[in-house]
């Protein structure tokens, strides 16, 4: 294989053992998470965003004409003329990998169809996360779980599906990563989740202004189950769940982007030992374009951080910030829910898949 020399990305120069750019597409390209995918992939050094898929009513039209761009970053004009296609493997036959921003009820069948057709799927949907043969991956936490791709292929499937977790789960497990060497059996979390997590039209203005909504459907269950799979151990062809318990209480607050959460964990160690663990933390992977300089940023001295407005774009939205570490053990974690918690997580997974030569 030759050596592909990509452009600079996030201020760095990346190389990967590729003979060509990898053609990728986005399913559900016009929605909130779909737009984040387009933003992150427009100038990606390894992936060529060649195909965008959306609903039948949008198919056949230029993306720039039909998308209502709602992000606070400029619309990538180089993508504007891409003609939107139907959501089917036949219409996307020239791609090696697709990123799924589909709603869960649609994603179940569609993602299976793409994987059966020999196309890799990196999914942000919840549909397949808890299936035994499908990896639920956060590269800084459980990169070895990509071994489940081989289980899917052994079953006769030409492609495969890899999922990333729920947006609140990914913030918590990334914050817990530096503490895995300590013994604990109980994790409790109370979240304060941004309205963008519900999509553009997900929470009515009159419901969220001047208010806190103390319920988000299925969110608590996702945090309590997904965490155990992610932090579990790959044994042969399946994952043995982590042995600790998670109790979650999830709340919607009037913040646009950035999920904040208070975490309690029963670690019987001096708080100084945990501070050292956060300070010294090094992720088990490196060299991925979307990976930030710091996967976890630890606020040791500041008493009032992290805060969504001040800290959500740290590491281009991919860094999880941790602060207010106190005896107990208690701390606050915060991360950008549509970048680190959604599209960015899938892109990072795809980079890891590429680095591990699964494509």
N, C-alpha and C positions, 0 to 999 in steps of 0.2 A: 504494500500500500504506500501511496505517496503521502506527503505531509502538506496539509492544507493550512495556509496562513491567513487567518481571518482578520477583519478590522479590529480596531480597539473597541472595547465594550466596557461600560462603566469605568472608563479611565484606565483599563488594563488591556494587554495584548494576550490573546489566548491561542493556543495551538491544540490540535487534536488530530489523531492519526486517521484522517478521512481522505478519500479520493475525490469527494465532492460534498457540497452542502447537502444536508438532509432535508428533503421536501416535507413540509408539515402543513396541516390544515387545522382549522378551528371549527368545531361544531357548536352552534348557538352563538355565532360571532357578533350578533347585534345587541345582546343583553349586557348587563352590568359586568359580569365576569368575563364574557366573551370579549368585550372591549378592552379589558385589562390584558387578556391574552394577546390581542392585536398590538397593544402598546408595547408589551414586553418582547414580542417576536419581530417587530417591524425591522429592527436593525441587529438581530441576533447573529453572533459570529459563527454558530454551527448550523442553525436552522434557517431554511428559506421558506418564508410564509407564502405559499403558492396558491392555497385554496381556502375559501371561506364558505361555510355552509350555514344556512338559516332556514326559515320556514318556506313553504311553497310559495307564499305570496311575495316573498323577497327574491326568490330564485330568478335568475336571468337578468338581474339589474346590477349596475355597478355598486360596490359597497359604499362608496362615498355619497351616493345618491339616497340610499335607503337607511343608513345608520344615523341615529340621533346621538351624536357624540356628546357624552356627558362627563367625561373625565376632565380634570383641571390641567391636563397636559395637552399640547397642541395635537391636532389630528395628524397622523402620519400620512401625508399626501401621496407617498409612493404606493400606498395600499388602496387609494381611492378608486382606481380603475379596475381592480380585481372584480370579476363578475361572480356574484354569489350563486352557488349551486345548491341543489337539493341535498338533504342529509342522507346520503346513501353511498356505500362503497363504490358503486359503479360510477357515480359522478366524481369520486375522489380517488380514482384508481392510480393516479400518479404520485400519491403521497406515501411516505414510509410510516408516518406517525400522525395521529390526530389528537388534539387537545379537546376534551369534552367539557363544555360549559352548559350542558343540557339540564333541564329540570329532572329530578330523580325519577319521576313517573315515566318520562320518555326515554331516559338514558338506559334503563334496564335492557330493553330489547335492542336499541340502536347500537349500544356499545358492544353487545355480544355479536351482532351482525358484522361489525367492523373487524373484531378480533377473529371471527371465524373466516373472514375473507383474507386474512393474512396481514392485517394492518395493526400496528401497535396503538394502544389507546392509553393516554394519560388523562385520567378522569378526576374532575373536581366534584362530581355528583356522589351522592351517598349510596347509590343503588347497590354497588358490589363490594363496599368496604369490608363487610364482615364475612364475606364468603371465604371458606378455608383456603382455597387455592389462589386467591387474589391478594397480592401484597398491598398493605396499607402502610405507606412509607413516608417518613421524614428523614431525609438523607443524613442529617446530623445525629439522628437517634438510632435508626435501625436499617442502615443500608444493606445489611446481609439478608434482609427479608426479600430482596429482589430474587433470591434463589427460588421463590415460588413461581417465577416465570417458567422455569424448567418443568415444574409440575403441570402447568397449563399446556405446555408443548407436548409433554409426554402423553397427554390425554387425546392428542391428535389435532389440537388447534394450531393453526399456522401463525396467527398473531397472538396478542396477549393484552391483558388489561392490568394497569397499575393505578392505584388510587392514592389520593392524598386525603388527610382527615378533615373533619369539620373545622371551621375557622377558629372556634374557641379552643378546641382540643389541641390544635397545632401550636398555639401560643403556650398552653400549659405544658405540653410534653417537651417543648424546646427549652422552656425555663427549668424543667425538672432534670434535663440531661446532665448538667454538672453535678447533680446530687445523687446519681445512680449508685455510686460506690458506698453510700451510707445505707444502713438498714432502716426500713420504714414499712408500716403495714396499713397506714391510713392517710388518704389525701382528701382534703375538703376544699372546695372552691366556690366562691361567689363571684359571678361575672357581671360586668357592666358593659353591654355590647352595643356597638354602633348601629345606626339605622341602615347603613349601606349593606349590612349583612342580610337584610330582607329583600334586597333588590330595589330598583328605582321606584316601584309602586308598592313596596311591601308593607309600609306603615303609613297610615293616613296622618296628615299634618296635625289634624285636630286631636289625634290620639297621642302623639308623642310630644308636642309642644307643652312645656311646663309640666312634665310628667315623667314617671318611671313606670314601665310595664313589667310586672314581676313574673312574667311567663313567656317563654319562647318555645313553641311546639317542637317536641322531640330533641331539643337541644341538650337537656340534662342527661337524657338516656344516651345520646351520642358521646358526650364527654365521659360518661361512666363506663361505657363498653369499648369505645375506640382506643382509649388510653391503655387499656390492659393488653390489647392486641399489639399496639405499636411498641410498647415497652416489654413485650413478651420475648420468648426465646424461640428461634427457628430450630426445630428438631426434626430432621429428616424432611418429610414432605408436608409438615404442618407447623403452625405456631402454637406453642404452649403459652397461654396468657400469663401475664405478671400476676403475682400472688397478692398484691396489696388491694385495698378497696378504695373506690373513688365515690365521693358524695358531692353532687353539684347542685347549685341553685343559680339559675340564669335569668338575667334581667335586661330589658332593652332601655337604653338611655338616649337623650337627645344629643348625641355626638355623631358626626357624619362618618368618619372613618377612625378605626382604632378600637380594638377590644381590650378593656382593662379588667383585671381579675385579682381578687384577694385569695391567696392560697395558704392553707394551713397543712403542715405535714409533721407527722410524729417522729421526727428524727431526734434521738437522744445524744446529741453532740453539742459541744459549745458552739455558739454562733460564729466565733472566729474561725472555726474549721470550715464552716460553710462559706464564709466570706472568701477564704483561701480557694475553695473549690470553684467559686464563681470567677475569681480573678484569674485563676490558672487554666480555665477550661479551654481545651482545644478540640474542635470537632474531629471525628474520625475520617473526614473526607476533606479534600482541598482541590483547587484547580478547576472548579465549575464556574462558568461565567456569571451566573445569577447569584452565586453564594456571596454573602457580604464579608467584609473584613472581620466583623464580629457577628457570629450567629446569636450570641447572647451578650448584651451590654449590661454591666453591673454598675448601678449607681450606689456607691459606698457611702459618700458623705452627704449628698443632697437628701433632705428629709421629705421633700415634696415631689419626687420624681419616681417613676415615669408618669408623664401626662400625654394623652393622645395628641393634642395640638402641637406640642413641642417635640415629641419623640417618635411619632408614627412613621416618619420618612427616614429615620436613621437606617443606614445601609440600603438606601433606595427602597425602603419599605420592607426589607427582608430581615432586619434585625429585631429580635425580641428583647425588650428592655425589662430589667428586673431592679427593684429597689425596695426600700423600707424593710430590709431583712432584720428581723427581731427574734429575740428568744421566744420559743413557743412551739415550733418554728413557724414564723409567719413572714410572708413577703407579698409584694405586689408585682404582677407581670403585665405587660402590654405589648401588643403587636398589631400591625396593619392587617385588617381582616380580609381585604380583597386582593392584597399583594402577597404577603407572607401566608395569609390564611386561605388563599384560593389560587388565583392564576399563577403567582410566583412559585407557589409550592409545586404545582404541576410541571412548570418549566424546569425547576430544579430537579425534579424526579426524572424528567426526560434527559437532562444533561448527565445525570448519574447512569441512566440506562445506556446512553451513548458511550460514556467512559468505560462502562463494564462490558461493552461490545455485544449487547443483546440485540441491536438492530442489524 
